[in-house]
């Protein structure tokens, strides 16, 4: 045994010396890629032995990732996160074949069934796509978002401590990005025009940036004021929350502000236990009133000439400006194009991810704005509902709505029936966070990016994990399991 330990000592030092000599040779010839070898080895070991830690590492890197685009091939990829996610996807598929399946409790869950139905239909519409190459890339990206953060995520989140770790690992670098953005914005006087680019290269524009902040504000609001956490924990959370609130204010993203408002309204409805039949009745009444007075309302909205502005009250007033605000008018232009695309191909659509490449001929000259383009380089349909309708037909939209309904129903059921306050609290804040994105999805769509997909699918994974593994456990049982894991690690 002693001789074996001695040989191990010589082997380690021998490999280290060879590595140093090899890198000295490469550096002498101005080749520096050898320095990445230790990182590659660490990542390889994580893929083999600690896939859960690798997924948490990807979570931490996501806010810091930058998008690389190859204009000749017409494709883009987020580095370093998407290649790492692709590796997790491949390993997950291999493990499914080697282990002979996946956890049946998770597989039979309504949320999982809805997600699988959506993925299956997307695959069918890839086959019928107008631009197969684009749709294949879209489908692969959707898989490497969903597999690590939902299918693998549910397994990771069966431990309550991993849920909190996931949230903090995304929030800490996000906080750094907010400070970076505010610093850039301050140098430009916090003016409205520059708010669209001060977060680059980490976020493409202020709407994507604002959507993520809106998702995390309910969570850290909960962390800041829930007394089940220590005072120190609440103070640190309050600091992060303050940074996020300042960030979302100066994002000038009206869609983000609207989604936070709807998140707050949803919290009040849940807190005061307003029955669903009353909520549904209220929605139907409002819909009926809109239908009856639609012409009067549209006429009123068209009289609003307030454009987006640095003044916050004027900026809020511009939300309903559909007569002169270029951003609002362009969004309506994109929606109209999506409806026309759907009317042309209502069953299979034009193919996942193809909207921005095919919508140009469906624009009408009277609907185009000063920011309209035919180049397909200024975003997509600006809706998580109408976008799939045009790209994957009616089932593309309905299966996404099915995911939304299944998630919200599950989350609210967990909140109502959970045996311990930890699970009740977490289900509530995650449901509110997802409601902000479902609301935001009426006006924009970002699930083709890692920035939004990591928290979105991760939050859905948390809801399912709470339902399957944690809902029926007491606080003592949850704490005991977390402590056992910590000791093993």
Order of alpha helices (4+ residues) and beta strands (2+ residues): alpha-alpha-alpha-beta-beta-alpha-alpha-alpha-alpha-alpha-alpha-alpha-alpha-alpha-alpha-alpha-alpha-alpha-alpha-alpha-alpha-alpha-alpha
